[in-house]
């Protein structure tokens, strides 16, 4: 699946060259797909550093954004490269997580993850479920 997603985004980036800014929304709700999300985000920004990548994390995946998670450094790397990560406050409450237990640079989505996804789609972001 990861290779398919990378190919898809490579085609999007090539077809969008010279056009308006590419806006991509990556949706993560399964903790076991976090590595795929990181890889896809890195491939997207490698191909076009001006792309706007928004990530919405909710459900079981919110645990991957904890400071003590093994993927912490990987998530920090994509945030440092300009990827915007938002985490659902409802999912965090269900998992008993506090915002200060998450890595820095992650935004708390107070309106909820699904509402943010819908708002970003209205703003022209291409939606990809990871």
N, CA, C and O atoms as a Tinker XYZ file with bonds, in Angstrom:
   520  protein
     1  N      0.825000   -1.189000    0.000000    73     2
     2  CA     0.000000    0.000000    0.000000    64     1     3
     3  C      0.867000    1.250000    0.000000    63     2     4     5
     4  O      0.556000    2.227000   -0.683000    81     3
     5  N      1.963000    1.222000    0.771000    73     3     6
     6  CA     2.837000    2.381000    0.854000    64     5     7
     7  C      3.370000    2.759000   -0.530000    63     6     8     9
     8  O      3.384000    3.936000   -0.890000    81     7
     9  N      3.811000    1.759000   -1.307000    73     7    10
    10  CA     4.348000    2.039000   -2.644000    64     9    11
    11  C      3.286000    2.646000   -3.548000    63    10    12    13
    12  O      3.581000    3.527000   -4.355000    81    11
    13  N      2.051000    2.176000   -3.412000    73    11    14
    14  CA     0.963000    2.716000   -4.210000    64    13    15
    15  C      0.716000    4.180000   -3.861000    63    14    16    17
    16  O      0.507000    5.003000   -4.752000    81    15
    17  N      0.738000    4.509000   -2.571000    73    15    18
    18  CA     0.516000    5.888000   -2.141000    64    17    19
    19  C      1.639000    6.805000   -2.621000    63    18    20    21
    20  O      1.384000    7.935000   -3.037000    81    19
    21  N      2.873000    6.324000   -2.565000    73    19    22
    22  CA     4.012000    7.126000   -3.030000    64    21    23
    23  C      3.879000    7.392000   -4.525000    63    22    24    25
    24  O      4.111000    8.513000   -4.976000    81    23
    25  N      3.510000    6.377000   -5.293000    73    23    26
    26  CA     3.313000    6.555000   -6.736000    64    25    27
    27  C      2.202000    7.559000   -7.013000    63    26    28    29
    28  O      2.349000    8.424000   -7.876000    81    27
    29  N      1.105000    7.453000   -6.297000    73    27    30
    30  CA    -0.013000    8.383000   -6.459000    64    29    31
    31  C      0.434000    9.819000   -6.234000    63    30    32    33
    32  O      0.110000   10.706000   -7.025000    81    31
    33  N      1.178000   10.052000   -5.157000    73    31    34
    34  CA     1.599000   11.408000   -4.857000    64    33    35
    35  C      2.655000   11.912000   -5.813000    63    34    36    37
    36  O      2.709000   13.108000   -6.099000    81    35
    37  N      3.493000   11.028000   -6.310000    73    35    38
    38  CA     4.464000   11.440000   -7.322000    64    37    39
    39  C      3.740000   11.950000   -8.556000    63    38    40    41
    40  O      4.130000   12.960000   -9.142000    81    39
    41  N      2.678000   11.242000   -8.949000    73    39    42
    42  CA     1.888000   11.678000  -10.106000    64    41    43
    43  C      1.184000   12.997000   -9.831000    63    42    44    45
    44  O      1.130000   13.859000  -10.709000    81    43
    45  N      0.647000   13.172000   -8.635000    73    43    46
    46  CA    -0.001000   14.431000   -8.267000    64    45    47
    47  C      0.972000   15.597000   -8.337000    63    46    48    49
    48  O      0.637000   16.671000   -8.837000    81    47
    49  N      2.166000   15.377000   -7.838000    73    47    50
    50  CA     3.155000   16.447000   -7.806000    64    49    51
    51  C      3.605000   16.838000   -9.200000    63    50    52    53
    52  O      3.760000   18.023000   -9.497000    81    51
    53  N      3.816000   15.841000  -10.064000    73    51    54
    54  CA     4.234000   16.128000  -11.434000    64    53    55
    55  C      3.126000   16.838000  -12.187000    63    54    56    57
    56  O      3.385000   17.809000  -12.898000    81    55
    57  N      1.892000   16.368000  -12.041000    73    55    58
    58  CA     0.775000   16.983000  -12.760000    64    57    59
    59  C      0.466000   18.377000  -12.249000    63    58    60    61
    60  O     -0.109000   19.187000  -12.976000    81    59
    61  N      0.841000   18.673000  -11.002000    73    59    62
    62  CA     0.555000   19.971000  -10.424000    64    61    63
    63  C      1.658000   20.988000  -10.594000    63    62    64    65
    64  O      1.513000   22.131000  -10.161000    81    63
    65  N      2.769000   20.598000  -11.221000    73    63    66
    66  CA     3.896000   21.520000  -11.381000    64    65    67
    67  C      3.444000   22.747000  -12.159000    63    66    68    69
    68  O      2.805000   22.621000  -13.204000    81    67
    69  N      3.767000   23.913000  -11.665000    73    67    70
    70  CA     3.437000   25.163000  -12.323000    64    69    71
    71  C      2.032000   25.652000  -12.023000    63    70    72    73
    72  O      1.690000   26.779000  -12.381000    81    71
    73  N      1.226000   24.856000  -11.393000    73    71    74
    74  CA    -0.148000   25.238000  -11.061000    64    73    75
    75  C     -0.165000   25.855000   -9.670000    63    74    76    77
    76  O      0.884000   26.137000   -9.090000    81    75
    77  N     -1.358000   26.060000   -9.145000    73    75    78
    78  CA    -1.464000   26.598000   -7.789000    64    77    79
    79  C     -0.916000   25.581000   -6.788000    63    78    80    81
    80  O     -0.709000   24.413000   -7.117000    81    79
    81  N     -0.690000   26.042000   -5.584000    73    79    82
    82  CA    -0.086000   25.210000   -4.551000    64    81    83
    83  C     -0.875000   23.923000   -4.324000    63    82    84    85
    84  O     -2.105000   23.930000   -4.274000    81    83
    85  N     -0.154000   22.837000   -4.191000    73    83    86
    86  CA    -0.774000   21.554000   -3.902000    64    85    87
    87  C     -1.075000   21.490000   -2.416000    63    86    88    89
    88  O     -0.219000   21.800000   -1.587000    81    87
    89  N     -2.296000   21.087000   -2.082000    73    87    90
    90  CA    -2.718000   20.973000   -0.683000    64    89    91
    91  C     -3.192000   19.542000   -0.454000    63    90    92    93
    92  O     -4.114000   19.056000   -1.109000    81    91
    93  N     -2.526000   18.877000    0.506000    73    91    94
    94  CA    -2.814000   17.472000    0.762000    64    93    95
    95  C     -3.220000   17.292000    2.219000    63    94    96    97
    96  O     -2.594000   17.842000    3.125000    81    95
    97  N     -4.275000   16.515000    2.430000    73    95    98
    98  CA    -4.761000   16.171000    3.759000    64    97    99
    99  C     -4.567000   14.674000    3.961000    63    98   100   101
   100  O     -5.153000   13.862000    3.246000    81    99
   101  N     -3.740000   14.316000    4.941000    73    99   102
   102  CA    -3.516000   12.920000    5.286000    64   101   103
   103  C     -4.284000   12.615000    6.561000    63   102   104   105
   104  O     -4.176000   13.342000    7.548000    81   103
   105  N     -5.054000   11.546000    6.537000    73   103   106
   106  CA    -5.933000   11.173000    7.647000    64   105   107
   107  C     -5.423000    9.871000    8.262000    63   106   108   109
   108  O     -5.344000    8.849000    7.580000    81   107
   109  N     -5.079000    9.909000    9.547000    73   107   110
   110  CA    -4.567000    8.737000   10.254000    64   109   111
   111  C     -5.446000    8.446000   11.460000    63   110   112   113
   112  O     -5.609000    9.293000   12.338000    81   111
   113  N     -6.016000    7.236000   11.500000    73   111   114
   114  CA    -6.791000    6.844000   12.671000    64   113   115
   115  C     -6.391000    5.479000   13.225000    63   114   116   117
   116  O     -6.955000    5.033000   14.223000    81   115
   117  N     -5.439000    4.820000   12.603000    73   115   118
   118  CA    -4.953000    3.523000   13.060000    64   117   119
   119  C     -3.477000    3.641000   13.444000    63   118   120   121
   120  O     -2.646000    4.040000   12.629000    81   119
   121  N     -3.163000    3.292000   14.681000    73   119   122
   122  CA    -1.793000    3.432000   15.183000    64   121   123
   123  C     -0.789000    2.651000   14.346000    63   122   124   125
   124  O      0.346000    3.095000   14.173000    81   123
   125  N     -1.185000    1.506000   13.829000    73   123   126
   126  CA    -0.246000    0.676000   13.069000    64   125   127
   127  C      0.044000    1.212000   11.668000    63   126   128   129
   128  O      0.858000    0.629000   10.953000    81   127
   129  N     -0.588000    2.286000   11.264000    73   127   130
   130  CA    -0.324000    2.905000    9.965000    64   129   131
   131  C      0.545000    4.164000   10.068000    63   130   132   133
   132  O      0.772000    4.840000    9.065000    81   131
   133  N      1.023000    4.476000   11.251000    73   131   134
   134  CA     1.794000    5.704000   11.459000    64   133   135
   135  C      3.093000    5.727000   10.654000    63   134   136   137
   136  O      3.472000    6.777000   10.135000    81   135
   137  N      3.771000    4.606000   10.541000    73   135   138
   138  CA     5.013000    4.548000    9.764000    64   137   139
   139  C      4.721000    4.859000    8.297000    63   138   140   141
   140  O      5.486000    5.568000    7.643000    81   139
   141  N      3.622000    4.332000    7.789000    73   139   142
   142  CA     3.227000    4.619000    6.406000    64   141   143
   143  C      2.950000    6.106000    6.235000    63   142   144   145
   144  O      3.376000    6.703000    5.246000    81   143
   145  N      2.250000    6.706000    7.172000    73   143   146
   146  CA     1.962000    8.140000    7.099000    64   145   147
   147  C      3.256000    8.949000    7.039000    63   146   148   149
   148  O      3.375000    9.859000    6.220000    81   147
   149  N      4.206000    8.634000    7.879000    73   147   150
   150  CA     5.482000    9.359000    7.900000    64   149   151
   151  C      6.193000    9.220000    6.560000    63   150   152   153
   152  O      6.703000   10.203000    6.022000    81   151
   153  N      6.231000    8.011000    6.022000    73   151   154
   154  CA     6.885000    7.774000    4.727000    64   153   155
   155  C      6.212000    8.544000    3.599000    63   154   156   157
   156  O      6.883000    9.158000    2.769000    81   155
   157  N      4.882000    8.509000    3.575000    73   155   158
   158  CA     4.147000    9.221000    2.528000    64   157   159
   159  C      4.375000   10.728000    2.644000    63   158   160   161
   160  O      4.610000   11.396000    1.637000    81   159
   161  N      4.309000   11.263000    3.852000    73   159   162
   162  CA     4.543000   12.703000    4.040000    64   161   163
   163  C      5.939000   13.093000    3.571000    63   162   164   165
   164  O      6.104000   14.122000    2.915000    81   163
   165  N      6.934000   12.292000    3.895000    73   163   166
   166  CA     8.308000   12.603000    3.466000    64   165   167
   167  C      8.450000   12.576000    1.954000    63   166   168   169
   168  O      9.138000   13.419000    1.377000    81   167
   169  N      7.805000   11.611000    1.308000    73   167   170
   170  CA     7.860000   11.538000   -0.155000    64   169   171
   171  C      7.166000   12.735000   -0.803000    63   170   172   173
   172  O      7.643000   13.268000   -1.805000    81   171
   173  N      6.058000   13.146000   -0.237000    73   171   174
   174  CA     5.326000   14.289000   -0.788000    64   173   175
   175  C      6.184000   15.546000   -0.723000    63   174   176   177
   176  O      6.311000   16.257000   -1.720000    81   175
   177  N      6.766000   15.826000    0.421000    73   175   178
   178  CA     7.528000   17.070000    0.552000    64   177   179
   179  C      8.885000   16.988000   -0.127000    63   178   180   181
   180  O      9.459000   18.018000   -0.479000    81   179
   181  N      9.407000   15.787000   -0.316000    73   179   182
   182  CA    10.665000   15.637000   -1.055000    64   181   183
   183  C     10.466000   16.039000   -2.512000    63   182   184   185
   184  O     11.337000   16.666000   -3.114000    81   183
   185  N      9.322000   15.676000   -3.070000    73   183   186
   186  CA     9.030000   15.976000   -4.457000    64   185   187
   187  C      8.648000   17.419000   -4.710000    63   186   188   189
   188  O      8.809000   17.912000   -5.827000    81   187
   189  N      8.143000   18.107000   -3.696000    73   187   190
   190  CA     7.709000   19.485000   -3.860000    64   189   191
   191  C      7.734000   20.166000   -2.494000    63   190   192   193
   192  O      6.781000   20.045000   -1.725000    81   191
   193  N      8.811000   20.875000   -2.189000    73   191   194
   194  CA     8.935000   21.476000   -0.856000    64   193   195
   195  C      7.882000   22.548000   -0.549000    63   194   196   197
   196  O      7.724000   22.922000    0.612000    81   195
   197  N      7.169000   23.045000   -1.545000    73   195   198
   198  CA     6.157000   24.082000   -1.323000    64   197   199
   199  C      4.760000   23.506000   -1.068000    63   198   200   201
   200  O      3.811000   24.263000   -0.865000    81   199
   201  N      4.625000   22.196000   -1.076000    73   199   202
   202  CA     3.324000   21.573000   -0.860000    64   201   203
   203  C      2.856000   21.839000    0.572000    63   202   204   205
   204  O      3.663000   21.896000    1.499000    81   203
   205  N      1.558000   21.999000    0.734000    73   203   206
   206  CA     0.958000   22.198000    2.052000    64   205   207
   207  C      0.382000   20.862000    2.503000    63   206   208   209
   208  O     -0.608000   20.385000    1.949000    81   207
   209  N      1.008000   20.261000    3.513000    73   207   210
   210  CA     0.565000   18.959000    4.014000    64   209   211
   211  C     -0.031000   19.136000    5.402000    63   210   212   213
   212  O      0.632000   19.604000    6.328000    81   211
   213  N     -1.296000   18.750000    5.524000    73   211   214
   214  CA    -2.006000   18.768000    6.798000    64   213   215
   215  C     -2.289000   17.317000    7.180000    63   214   216   217
   216  O     -2.728000   16.521000    6.349000    81   215
   217  N     -2.035000   16.984000    8.435000    73   215   218
   218  CA    -2.316000   15.639000    8.941000    64   217   219
   219  C     -3.343000   15.762000   10.051000    63   218   220   221
   220  O     -3.200000   16.588000   10.954000    81   219
   221  N     -4.379000   14.936000    9.981000    73   219   222
   222  CA    -5.366000   14.862000   11.051000    64   221   223
   223  C     -5.256000   13.466000   11.661000    63   222   224   225
   224  O     -5.392000   12.452000   10.977000    81   223
   225  N     -5.004000   13.447000   12.972000    73   223   226
   226  CA    -4.844000   12.189000   13.701000    64   225   227
   227  C     -5.974000   12.081000   14.723000    63   226   228   229
   228  O     -6.209000   13.004000   15.503000    81   227
   229  N     -6.661000   10.954000   14.710000    73   227   230
   230  CA    -7.698000   10.710000   15.719000    64   229   231
   231  C     -7.807000    9.223000   15.958000    63   230   232   233
   232  O     -7.067000    8.436000   15.368000    81   231
   233  N     -8.727000    8.838000   16.820000    73   231   234
   234  CA    -8.906000    7.427000   17.127000    64   233   235
   235  C     -7.682000    6.846000   17.820000    63   234   236   237
   236  O     -6.989000    7.542000   18.562000    81   235
   237  N     -7.426000    5.576000   17.574000    73   235   238
   238  CA    -6.319000    4.863000   18.215000    64   237   239
   239  C     -4.952000    5.454000   17.865000    63   238   240   241
   240  O     -3.991000    5.258000   18.609000    81   239
   241  N     -4.854000    6.165000   16.759000    73   239   242
   242  CA    -3.568000    6.696000   16.305000    64   241   243
   243  C     -3.026000    7.822000   17.181000    63   242   244   245
   244  O     -1.838000    8.134000   17.098000    81   243
   245  N     -3.856000    8.438000   18.013000    73   243   246
   246  CA    -3.367000    9.554000   18.830000    64   245   247
   247  C     -2.236000    9.122000   19.756000    63   246   248   249
   248  O     -1.408000    9.947000   20.141000    81   247
   249  N     -2.190000    7.856000   20.115000    73   247   250
   250  CA    -1.129000    7.379000   21.015000    64   249   251
   251  C      0.248000    7.454000   20.364000    63   250   252   253
   252  O      1.256000    7.493000   21.070000    81   251
   253  N      0.312000    7.476000   19.052000    73   251   254
   254  CA     1.600000    7.563000   18.342000    64   253   255
   255  C      2.251000    8.940000   18.474000    63   254   256   257
   256  O      3.429000    9.101000   18.153000    81   255
   257  N      1.504000    9.919000   18.936000    73   255   258
   258  CA     2.050000   11.273000   19.068000    64   257   259
   259  C      2.571000   11.561000   20.477000    63   258   260   261
   260  O      2.976000   12.685000   20.773000    81   259
   261  N      2.560000   10.550000   21.339000    73   259   262
   262  CA     3.077000   10.730000   22.698000    64   261   263
   263  C      4.585000   10.974000   22.675000    63   262   264   265
   264  O      5.303000   10.495000   21.797000    81   263
   265  N      5.034000   11.731000   23.666000    73   263   266
   266  CA     6.469000   12.006000   23.792000    64   265   267
   267  C      7.290000   10.737000   23.939000    63   266   268   269
   268  O      8.432000   10.689000   23.482000    81   267
   269  N      6.735000    9.713000   24.563000    73   267   270
   270  CA     7.489000    8.487000   24.813000    64   269   271
   271  C      7.289000    7.413000   23.745000    63   270   272   273
   272  O      7.751000    6.285000   23.923000    81   271
   273  N      6.615000    7.733000   22.647000    73   271   274
   274  CA     6.408000    6.755000   21.581000    64   273   275
   275  C      7.682000    6.594000   20.757000    63   274   276   277
   276  O      8.447000    7.545000   20.598000    81   275
   277  N      7.904000    5.410000   20.240000    73   275   278
   278  CA     9.121000    5.146000   19.467000    64   277   279
   279  C      9.191000    5.923000   18.147000    63   278   280   281
   280  O     10.267000    6.024000   17.559000    81   279
   281  N      8.082000    6.468000   17.675000    73   279   282
   282  CA     8.074000    7.248000   16.436000    64   281   283
   283  C      8.236000    8.750000   16.668000    63   282   284   285
   284  O      8.137000    9.534000   15.724000    81   283
   285  N      8.478000    9.151000   17.891000    73   283   286
   286  CA     8.590000   10.571000   18.240000    64   285   287
   287  C      9.554000   11.313000   17.317000    63   286   288   289
   288  O      9.186000   12.345000   16.755000    81   287
   289  N     10.760000   10.820000   17.150000    73   287   290
   290  CA    11.758000   11.505000   16.322000    64   289   291
   291  C     11.309000   11.598000   14.862000    63   290   292   293
   292  O     11.578000   12.594000   14.190000    81   291
   293  N     10.634000   10.571000   14.379000    73   291   294
   294  CA    10.158000   10.581000   12.992000    64   293   295
   295  C      9.070000   11.639000   12.790000    63   294   296   297
   296  O      9.076000   12.367000   11.798000    81   295
   297  N      8.144000   11.712000   13.739000    73   295   298
   298  CA     7.123000   12.755000   13.653000    64   297   299
   299  C      7.739000   14.147000   13.790000    63   298   300   301
   300  O      7.330000   15.067000   13.082000    81   299
   301  N      8.702000   14.317000   14.673000    73   299   302
   302  CA     9.372000   15.618000   14.829000    64   301   303
   303  C     10.051000   16.029000   13.526000    63   302   304   305
   304  O     10.045000   17.205000   13.161000    81   303
   305  N     10.636000   15.057000   12.825000    73   303   306
   306  CA    11.321000   15.345000   11.563000    64   305   307
   307  C     10.356000   15.898000   10.515000    63   306   308   309
   308  O     10.683000   16.862000    9.823000    81   307
   309  N      9.158000   15.290000   10.393000    73   307   310
   310  CA     8.242000   15.814000    9.367000    64   309   311
   311  C      7.632000   17.146000    9.790000    63   310   312   313
   312  O      7.343000   17.988000    8.940000    81   311
   313  N      7.433000   17.348000   11.086000    73   311   314
   314  CA     6.954000   18.652000   11.563000    64   313   315
   315  C      7.992000   19.727000   11.252000    63   314   316   317
   316  O      7.638000   20.826000   10.826000    81   315
   317  N      9.260000   19.419000   11.462000    73   315   318
   318  CA    10.333000   20.370000   11.173000    64   317   319
   319  C     10.411000   20.700000    9.687000    63   318   320   321
   320  O     10.914000   21.760000    9.316000    81   319
   321  N      9.925000   19.816000    8.846000    73   319   322
   322  CA     9.927000   20.046000    7.392000    64   321   323
   323  C      8.661000   20.737000    6.907000    63   322   324   325
   324  O      8.473000   20.920000    5.704000    81   323
   325  N      7.780000   21.127000    7.850000    73   323   326
   326  CA     6.619000   21.922000    7.471000    64   325   327
   327  C      5.288000   21.200000    7.464000    63   326   328   329
   328  O      4.271000   21.802000    7.119000    81   327
   329  N      5.263000   19.934000    7.832000    73   327   330
   330  CA     4.002000   19.202000    7.898000    64   329   331
   331  C      3.251000   19.641000    9.152000    63   330   332   333
   332  O      3.823000   19.685000   10.242000    81   331
   333  N      1.978000   19.962000    8.996000    73   331   334
   334  CA     1.139000   20.409000   10.110000    64   333   335
   335  C      0.327000   19.216000   10.620000    63   334   336   337
   336  O     -0.417000   18.587000    9.867000    81   335
   337  N      0.483000   18.919000   11.902000    73   335   338
   338  CA    -0.221000   17.781000   12.485000    64   337   339
   339  C     -1.216000   18.285000   13.521000    63   338   340   341
   340  O     -0.866000   19.023000   14.442000    81   339
   341  N     -2.465000   17.868000   13.345000    73   339   342
   342  CA    -3.517000   18.176000   14.305000    64   341   343
   343  C     -4.028000   16.892000   14.924000    63   342   344   345
   344  O     -4.171000   15.879000   14.239000    81   343
   345  N     -4.303000   16.933000   16.214000    73   343   346
   346  CA    -4.777000   15.755000   16.927000    64   345   347
   347  C     -6.144000   16.049000   17.544000    63   346   348   349
   348  O     -6.361000   17.113000   18.123000    81   347
   349  N     -7.048000   15.104000   17.414000    73   347   350
   350  CA    -8.421000   15.253000   17.883000    64   349   351
   351  C     -8.487000   15.261000   19.406000    63   350   352   353
   352  O     -7.996000   14.340000   20.058000    81   351
   353  N     -9.090000   16.293000   19.965000    73   351   354
   354  CA    -9.206000   16.384000   21.422000    64   353   355
   355  C    -10.173000   15.337000   21.991000    63   354   356   357
   356  O    -10.002000   14.901000   23.130000    81   355
   357  N    -11.163000   14.938000   21.232000    73   355   358
   358  CA   -12.101000   13.916000   21.690000    64   357   359
   359  C    -11.382000   12.568000   21.823000    63   358   360   361
   360  O    -11.551000   11.863000   22.818000    81   359
   361  N    -10.589000   12.223000   20.822000    73   359   362
   362  CA    -9.831000   10.966000   20.872000    64   361   363
   363  C     -8.810000   10.986000   22.003000    63   362   364   365
   364  O     -8.585000    9.975000   22.667000    81   363
   365  N     -8.196000   12.145000   22.214000    73   363   366
   366  CA    -7.228000   12.246000   23.310000    64   365   367
   367  C     -7.913000   12.012000   24.657000    63   366   368   369
   368  O     -7.381000   11.304000   25.513000    81   367
   369  N     -9.072000   12.597000   24.840000    73   367   370
   370  CA    -9.801000   12.418000   26.095000    64   369   371
   371  C    -10.183000   10.952000   26.293000    63   370   372   373
   372  O    -10.103000   10.431000   27.405000    81   371
   373  N    -10.593000   10.300000   25.227000    73   371   374
   374  CA   -10.967000    8.880000   25.319000    64   373   375
   375  C     -9.779000    7.996000   25.685000    63   374   376   377
   376  O     -9.941000    6.965000   26.338000    81   375
   377  N     -8.585000    8.407000   25.261000    73   375   378
   378  CA    -7.369000    7.656000   25.576000    64   377   379
   379  C     -6.729000    8.125000   26.880000    63   378   380   381
   380  O     -5.731000    7.555000   27.320000    81   379
   381  N     -7.297000    9.163000   27.502000    73   379   382
   382  CA    -6.747000    9.669000   28.757000    64   381   383
   383  C     -5.444000   10.428000   28.594000    63   382   384   385
   384  O     -4.633000   10.474000   29.519000    81   383
   385  N     -5.233000   11.026000   27.425000    73   383   386
   386  CA    -4.006000   11.773000   27.147000    64   385   387
   387  C     -4.206000   13.267000   27.374000    63   386   388   389
   388  O     -5.275000   13.813000   27.100000    81   387
   389  N     -3.183000   13.903000   27.868000    73   387   390
   390  CA    -3.165000   15.361000   28.000000    64   389   391
   391  C     -2.313000   15.944000   26.890000    63   390   392   393
   392  O     -1.387000   15.291000   26.409000    81   391
   393  N     -2.617000   17.176000   26.475000    73   391   394
   394  CA    -1.877000   17.797000   25.389000    64   393   395
   395  C     -0.387000   17.897000   25.683000    63   394   396   397
   396  O      0.431000   17.766000   24.772000    81   395
   397  N     -0.022000   18.128000   26.941000    73   395   398
   398  CA     1.408000   18.249000   27.259000    64   397   399
   399  C      2.141000   16.906000   27.242000    63   398   400   401
   400  O      3.357000   16.873000   27.429000    81   399
   401  N      1.424000   15.800000   27.022000    73   399   402
   402  CA     2.080000   14.502000   26.887000    64   401   403
   403  C      2.439000   14.201000   25.434000    63   402   404   405
   404  O      3.021000   13.159000   25.132000    81   403
   405  N      2.082000   15.135000   24.525000    73   403   406
   406  CA     2.347000   14.945000   23.097000    64   405   407
   407  C      3.595000   15.691000   22.664000    63   406   408   409
   408  O      4.040000   16.627000   23.329000    81   407
   409  N      4.149000   15.266000   21.545000    73   407   410
   410  CA     5.342000   15.934000   21.031000    64   409   411
   411  C      5.039000   17.378000   20.658000    63   410   412   413
   412  O      3.897000   17.721000   20.353000    81   411
   413  N      6.053000   18.212000   20.684000    73   411   414
   414  CA     5.850000   19.630000   20.385000    64   413   415
   415  C      5.542000   19.818000   18.899000    63   414   416   417
   416  O      5.991000   19.045000   18.052000    81   415
   417  N      4.782000   20.842000   18.612000    73   415   418
   418  CA     4.418000   21.148000   17.240000    64   417   419
   419  C      3.109000   20.530000   16.801000    63   418   420   421
   420  O      2.658000   20.769000   15.680000    81   419
   421  N      2.492000   19.743000   17.658000    73   419   422
   422  CA     1.199000   19.131000   17.345000    64   421   423
   423  C      0.092000   20.038000   17.857000    63   422   424   425
   424  O      0.097000   20.455000   19.015000    81   423
   425  N     -0.855000   20.336000   16.976000    73   423   426
   426  CA    -1.966000   21.222000   17.325000    64   425   427
   427  C     -3.135000   20.414000   17.861000    63   426   428   429
   428  O     -3.466000   19.355000   17.328000    81   427
   429  N     -3.746000   20.909000   18.896000    73   427   430
   430  CA    -4.952000   20.293000   19.434000    64   429   431
   431  C     -6.141000   20.748000   18.600000    63   430   432   433
   432  O     -6.380000   21.947000   18.459000    81   431
   433  N     -6.878000   19.808000   18.054000    73   431   434
   434  CA    -8.065000   20.120000   17.244000    64   433   435
   435  C     -9.267000   20.125000   18.169000    63   434   436   437
   436  O     -9.793000   19.072000   18.528000    81   435
   437  N     -9.698000   21.315000   18.551000    73   435   438
   438  CA   -10.797000   21.424000   19.513000    64   437   439
   439  C    -12.155000   21.106000   18.896000    63   438   440   441
   440  O    -13.073000   20.703000   19.610000    81   439
   441  N    -12.298000   21.279000   17.586000    73   439   442
   442  CA   -13.584000   20.988000   16.954000    64   441   443
   443  C    -13.736000   19.506000   16.636000    63   442   444   445
   444  O    -14.806000   19.085000   16.195000    81   443
   445  N    -12.693000   18.703000   16.849000    73   443   446
   446  CA   -12.726000   17.272000   16.566000    64   445   447
   447  C    -12.104000   16.959000   15.217000    63   446   448   449
   448  O    -12.091000   17.794000   14.312000    81   447
   449  N    -11.593000   15.749000   15.098000    73   447   450
   450  CA   -10.871000   15.344000   13.897000    64   449   451
   451  C    -11.710000   15.328000   12.636000    63   450   452   453
   452  O    -11.288000   15.832000   11.595000    81   451
   453  N    -12.898000   14.750000   12.726000    73   451   454
   454  CA   -13.741000   14.656000   11.529000    64   453   455
   455  C    -14.174000   16.040000   11.055000    63   454   456   457
   456  O    -14.208000   16.299000    9.852000    81   455
   457  N    -14.501000   16.920000   11.976000    73   455   458
   458  CA   -14.876000   18.289000   11.592000    64   457   459
   459  C    -13.709000   18.980000   10.890000    63   458   460   461
   460  O    -13.923000   19.709000    9.922000    81   459
   461  N    -12.473000   18.764000   11.362000    73   459   462
   462  CA   -11.304000   19.369000   10.699000    64   461   463
   463  C    -11.120000   18.801000    9.305000    63   462   464   465
   464  O    -10.796000   19.538000    8.374000    81   463
   465  N    -11.321000   17.510000    9.152000    73   463   466
   466  CA   -11.192000   16.895000    7.827000    64   465   467
   467  C    -12.180000   17.528000    6.854000    63   466   468   469
   468  O    -11.813000   17.873000    5.730000    81   467
   469  N    -13.416000   17.678000    7.277000    73   467   470
   470  CA   -14.431000   18.286000    6.410000    64   469   471
   471  C    -14.088000   19.727000    6.061000    63   470   472   473
   472  O    -14.272000   20.152000    4.920000    81   471
   473  N    -13.587000   20.485000    7.042000    73   471   474
   474  CA   -13.224000   21.885000    6.797000    64   473   475
   475  C    -12.066000   21.982000    5.799000    63   474   476   477
   476  O    -12.084000   22.838000    4.915000    81   475
   477  N    -11.071000   21.120000    5.933000    73   475   478
   478  CA    -9.932000   21.156000    5.016000    64   477   479
   479  C    -10.332000   20.738000    3.605000    63   478   480   481
   480  O     -9.827000   21.291000    2.628000    81   479
   481  N    -11.226000   19.776000    3.493000    73   479   482
   482  CA   -11.711000   19.395000    2.168000    64   481   483
   483  C    -12.441000   20.552000    1.502000    63   482   484   485
   484  O    -12.300000   20.755000    0.296000    81   483
   485  N    -13.218000   21.312000    2.264000    73   483   486
   486  CA   -13.897000   22.490000    1.712000    64   485   487
   487  C    -12.896000   23.529000    1.223000    63   486   488   489
   488  O    -13.189000   24.296000    0.305000    81   487
   489  N    -11.707000   23.555000    1.837000    73   487   490
   490  CA   -10.665000   24.504000    1.448000    64   489   491
   491  C     -9.814000   24.007000    0.284000    63   490   492   493
   492  O     -8.835000   24.653000   -0.089000    81   491
   493  N    -10.180000   22.862000   -0.292000    73   491   494
   494  CA    -9.508000   22.378000   -1.498000    64   493   495
   495  C     -8.385000   21.386000   -1.256000    63   494   496   497
   496  O     -7.605000   21.121000   -2.170000    81   495
   497  N     -8.276000   20.831000   -0.061000    73   495   498
   498  CA    -7.243000   19.835000    0.205000    64   497   499
   499  C     -7.655000   18.507000   -0.390000    63   498   500   501
   500  O     -8.810000   18.098000   -0.281000    81   499
   501  N     -6.699000   17.830000   -1.025000    73   499   502
   502  CA    -6.915000   16.486000   -1.528000    64   501   503
   503  C     -6.810000   15.517000   -0.365000    63   502   504   505
   504  O     -5.803000   15.496000    0.343000    81   503
   505  N     -7.843000   14.718000   -0.167000    73   503   506
   506  CA    -7.955000   13.830000    0.992000    64   505   507
   507  C     -7.354000   12.470000    0.686000    63   506   508   509
   508  O     -7.643000   11.860000   -0.344000    81   507
   509  N     -6.505000   12.004000    1.611000    73   507   510
   510  CA    -5.933000   10.661000    1.500000    64   509   511
   511  C     -6.034000    9.978000    2.846000    63   510   512   513
   512  O     -5.501000   10.480000    3.836000    81   511
   513  N     -6.701000    8.853000    2.902000    73   511   514
   514  CA    -6.807000    8.048000    4.114000    64   513   515
   515  C     -5.601000    7.116000    4.160000    63   514   516   517
   516  O     -5.345000    6.369000    3.215000    81   515
   517  N     -4.876000    7.165000    5.248000    73   515   518
   518  CA    -3.704000    6.289000    5.420000    64   517   519
   519  C     -4.137000    5.075000    6.218000    63   518   520
   520  O     -3.323000    4.193000    6.491000    81   519
